[in-house]
Every structure is written in structure tokens, then in C-alpha cells.
């Protein structure tokens, strides 16, 4: 039994000596009287001396300018102290070792072979710190809002009032519900509200509820743990609410949220805590919710397609965005803004818009709203010759040019018929240009595919337009 204990003790001593011998830059250990009891091979190679011959000698005979014996007397450790050894200003540490409260030894180690190494490391750390700060700024920029209230263009009474309401809503930490037709600028308002709020330095996280498959929507919103479901990542993934901590979550097309998921969203809104898929742990998350839809949520509640309690929780600050046909005074301002933006982005000449074109724009019903105006102007600017400086009637798409031969009556029904006729022409033209690809046609018009099918049904447009 005693032999086994001695053998185990010998193995431990060998292991500890091997560890000390391989510590980079070297180690020395003295007893309380300053006599060397260990001298590492690495230190011996560095100083070019025979380590075994130095065992038992006083530390002052072995290493110049040493203070190992002084630390043994004071019992005070010296961390990262300079020491001149063999023509170099090194950085060392000397640590008193106590056993049962009594000094047993002093441990000495060379931390840096030259003070220059410390400066180099400090510079490297400063550089890394600067890079981290830069990356943090870039990450905040990527996740932050793109637009502010200044980007909400227009002078009409409706838009001026909405801009003021958006600014007031930014100062309140309650949910905002943006409603209006597709292409009216709901996401722009969401960006502006976040940018004007105290949360603007934190993430602005967007999710279109209609663009994510229903079986993946829950994991996108709430996140998941590793192995939570087939195909789940090995490390898990945070959801949108976690990513938006202290910032804003913008849920577009909220009406498309599945009915069975709505109670979970309601709980997260009320409790500000969630469970990832496959987890039993509650995660706290501080966020502000902005939701948007082009559907009538109250009607969906009546039809049993949307929860009443969730609707009231979302509808704390409602903002109804007007369609472009209801803010004709803003068309010229918006058109000029889009021309400036498109010209700058794609490095093409800035053009003026002729009065005839503006009058025609004011007559048109704009079923795709602001998005349609932007798309049409982009298409026009691309097609114009570099020598042309003004957008004229001949540059317009065919369905708009055809309106120049129509007479506008002051009679309400005639005006309505004209708008409907123009809208039908616009739909047919877009579908033809998209070669019957409904997704592409809807995108060109700036409306959702569902809205496109509804309008086709309204105007008796066949599915395959000839």
C-alpha cells in the first residue's frame, strides 16, 4: 500500500515538474530563504545556463536584479513588474505561496521577454477593440431603421396629421397598428416611428407574416432550441422578439398570422416573455410592437378569423394610411422625390415632369398607390434617352397614355367609371408585361397577389389574359 502511495506521489511530482518546465518564458521557485528549489528548463534555455547547477543557490546568485527573496520577506505579491535581465527590460511576476497560512515558497515567472511585447499586445488589443466597436456600429446600422419622419413626403392635410400622430406615437411605448391599402407606405411609417423613439439605437426587426410558410413562422417569431424539430439547427436560434430586445418588432401582414399562433403572440405582448420551441425556459424580452395590415381586422374578428383580444391589444394606437387617390396634392411632391432618389441611386440624369403628365397622374386612380407611382417612374427613367430632360406623355406606359383621349366629367359616377376603367387597363397591362405571372404582376403594381386576384374578379379579367 505504501509503495503504491510513493509511486503515485512520484508520478504527480513528475507531472507538476513537466507542467512547470513547459510554461512559456520560464519559471523559478525559491524557498522562504530565497534558495532556488526549482528552475524550469525553458528559463534555463532563455538565460543559457545549466538549471540543475543552480538548485540550492540563493536567487541573487542566479538571476540579476531579482526580488524573489524580498517578496519572501514582505509576503506581498509583485505582478507585472519590470526587471532588467541580460540587457533586456522584462516583465515578471513574483507570488508568495502559503500553506496553512505559512510562507512555503515564492513563485516567479517571466510574463514578457521585453517591455516592447507589452506595447505590441496593448496596440493589438486597442486595434481589436476599435474593430469590435466598428462592427457593433455596423450591426446597429444594419438592424436600425432606414427612414425618419422627414422621409414621409407630402403637404396634404391627411399626411400632415399622420406625420404628427406618428411623432406622438414614437414617444409612447404602446403597440401601433398601421392599416391601409398595399403600397401606401406602412413600412415607411414603422421605420419613422422607431427612428423617432428612444429605442432608435437598438434593433428594428422586420417580419412579413405572409412571406413565411406557416409551419416555419412560429420558429421565426419565438426561436427554437437545438433539435426542437426536424431540420432545426444544431445550436438553436433566437426568434425575432429576442433579436429585437430593447428595440422594435415590425410585423407586416399581421392578418396572415395563423389563428392558433395568435394566443402565443398575445401572451408575449402582455408578459414580455417567451419560450423557444423545444424549451421550458422563459426568456424575458423588452420590445415595442408595430403591426401592419391591408385587411379590415374588425371584419376578420367578426368572421372568426382573428382573435378579438389580440385585435384590441394591437389597436392601442391606430394609424389609418390614406390611398394615393385621396391625397392628390402630394403626387407632384412624391414624383419629384422619387425622380431624385432613382437618379441618385442609379446614376442617371435628373428629369423634370411636364405639367401634362402631372395632370394625368392626378386623374389616375393609382390602385398600387405610392409603390405603383415609384415603379412607373423608375420604368420611365430607365427607358428615356440621355438627351431627354423632361418626362412627357409619350414616355408614359400605354395604359396611361390612353387616358389622354378620355374626357373627365364632373359627374361622380363618370369619374368613378373612369377610375375603374383606368384600373382595369393597368391590371391587364401589368399581367401582360409579366407574361401572366401573377406574383410578378402584383409586384409591378405594388399590391399583394391576393388583392390582384380580387381586382381581376371585380373587373371580370380572365386568369389567362390574352
KALINUR-V15674 format. One record per pair of residues at least 24 apart in sequence whose ideal C-beta (glycine too) atoms are under 8 Angstrom apart, sorted by sequence separation. I is the first residue (numbers start at 1). J is the second residue. If there is no record, write none. Layout:
I;J, I;J
//
This chain:
34;58, 35;59, 71;95, 72;96, 90;114, 91;115, 169;193, 170;194, 376;400, 33;58, 34;59, 71;96, 88;113, 89;114, 90;115, 170;195, 171;196, 289;314, 427;452, 34;60, 36;62, 68;94, 88;114, 89;115, 91;117, 166;192, 170;196, 171;197, 332;358, 335;361, 399;425, 67;94, 91;118, 162;189, 166;193, 170;197, 241;268, 331;358, 399;426, 75;103, 427;455, 436;464, 30;59, 167;196, 332;361, 399;428, 427;456, 436;465, 166;196, 331;361, 351;381, 399;429, 431;461, 28;59, 72;103, 80;111, 331;362, 398;429, 242;274, 342;374, 397;429, 423;455, 427;459, 82;115, 152;185, 207;240, 241;274, 348;381, 351;384, 360;393, 428;461, 432;465, 28;62, 34;68, 72;106, 328;362, 348;382, 357;391, 427;461, 431;465, 28;63, 34;69, 71;106, 205;240, 239;274, 338;373, 342;377, 346;381, 357;392, 424;459, 33;69, 152;188, 334;370, 338;374, 342;378, 346;382, 354;390, 356;392, 357;393, 360;396, 364;400, 423;459, 69;106, 151;188, 152;189, 239;276, 254;291, 349;386, 351;388, 352;389, 353;390, 354;391, 356;393, 424;461, 428;465, 30;68, 34;72, 47;85, 68;106, 205;243, 238;276, 249;287, 251;289, 254;292, 255;293, 335;373, 339;377, 343;381, 348;386, 351;389, 352;390, 353;391, 354;392, 357;395, 30;69, 33;72, 47;86, 205;244, 248;287, 249;288, 251;290, 252;291, 253;292, 254;293, 255;294, 334;373, 338;377, 342;381, 351;390, 352;391, 354;393, 357;396, 364;403, 420;459, 28;68, 32;72, 68;108, 151;191, 152;192, 203;243, 204;244, 217;257, 221;261, 236;276, 245;285, 246;286, 247;287, 248;288, 249;289, 250;290, 251;291, 252;292, 253;293, 255;295, 325;365, 338;378, 349;389, 351;391, 360;400, 363;403, 31;72, 147;188, 151;192, 203;244, 217;258, 242;283, 244;285, 245;286, 246;287, 247;288, 248;289, 249;290, 250;291, 251;292, 252;293, 253;294, 266;307, 269;310, 325;366, 30;72, 66;108, 202;244, 203;245, 205;247, 207;249, 209;251, 210;252, 211;253, 222;264, 236;278, 245;287, 248;290, 250;292, 255;297, 324;366, 331;373, 335;377, 339;381, 148;191, 149;192, 202;245, 203;246, 204;247, 205;248, 207;250, 209;252, 210;253, 218;261, 221;264, 242;285, 244;287, 254;297, 266;309, 270;313, 323;366, 360;403, 147;191, 148;192, 202;246, 203;247, 204;248, 205;249, 206;250, 207;251, 208;252, 209;253, 214;258, 217;261, 221;265, 241;285, 262;306, 263;307, 266;310, 269;313, 360;404, 145;190, 146;191, 147;192, 202;247, 203;248, 205;250, 207;252, 208;253, 209;254, 232;277, 255;300, 262;307, 265;310, 269;314, 324;369, 363;408, 145;191, 149;195, 202;248, 204;250, 206;252, 209;255, 210;256, 218;264, 222;268, 232;278, 241;287, 259;305, 323;369, 324;370, 145;192, 148;195, 149;196, 199;246, 209;256, 259;306, 263;310, 266;313, 147;195, 148;196, 199;247, 209;257, 228;276, 229;277, 259;307, 262;310, 324;372, 356;404, 145;194, 199;248, 228;277, 229;278, 324;373, 144;194, 145;195, 228;278, 255;305, 144;195, 197;248, 223;274, 225;276, 227;278, 228;279, 255;306, 222;274, 224;276, 225;277, 226;278, 339;391, 194;247, 222;275, 223;276, 224;277, 225;278, 194;248, 222;276, 223;277, 224;278, 225;279, 365;419, 372;426, 145;200, 193;248, 222;277, 224;279, 363;418, 364;419, 365;420, 144;200, 194;250, 367;423, 144;201, 365;422, 190;248, 219;277, 364;422, 365;423, 368;426, 143;202, 144;203, 145;204, 191;250, 218;277, 363;422, 367;426, 143;203, 144;204, 190;250, 254;314, 367;427, 140;201, 143;204, 140;202, 143;205, 140;203, 187;250, 46;110, 187;252, 186;252, 43;110, 46;113, 37;105, 375;444, 375;445, 32;103, 375;446, 32;104, 34;106, 374;446, 31;104, 32;105, 372;445, 31;105, 32;106, 371;445, 372;446, 30;105, 371;446, 372;447, 29;105, 30;106, 368;444, 370;446, 371;447, 29;106, 177;254, 368;445, 369;446, 29;107, 30;108, 367;445, 368;446, 29;108, 368;447, 27;107, 28;108, 367;447, 27;108, 28;109, 27;109, 26;109, 27;110, 25;109, 26;110, 25;110, 23;109, 25;111, 25;112, 25;113, 367;455, 199;288, 197;288, 175;269, 194;288, 325;419, 194;290, 193;290, 143;243, 190;290, 190;292, 145;248, 143;247, 187;292, 186;292, 186;294, 178;290, 182;294, 175;288, 176;289, 178;291, 179;292, 181;294, 175;289, 176;290, 177;291, 178;292, 179;293, 180;294, 173;288, 175;290, 176;291, 177;292, 178;293, 179;294, 175;291, 177;293, 179;296, 179;297, 177;297, 189;319, 189;321, 186;321, 185;321, 177;314, 184;321, 175;313, 177;315, 184;322, 175;314, 177;316, 179;318, 184;323, 175;315, 176;316, 177;317, 179;319, 180;320, 181;321, 184;324, 175;316, 176;317, 177;318, 178;319, 179;320, 180;321, 183;324, 174;316, 175;317, 176;318, 177;319, 179;321, 180;322, 181;323, 174;317, 176;319, 178;321, 180;323, 172;317, 169;317, 169;319, 166;319, 165;319, 294;448, 162;319, 294;451, 162;321, 162;322, 159;322, 158;322, 158;326, 159;327, 158;327, 156;327, 159;330, 156;328, 154;327, 156;329, 155;329, 156;330, 154;329, 155;330, 154;330, 153;330, 155;333, 154;333, 153;333, 154;334, 153;334, 153;337, 185;369, 183;368, 184;369, 185;370, 182;368, 183;369, 184;370, 182;369, 183;370, 181;369, 183;371, 182;371, 183;372, 253;448, 210;448, 183;445, 183;446, 182;446, 183;447, 182;447, 181;447, 182;448, 182;451, 181;451
//
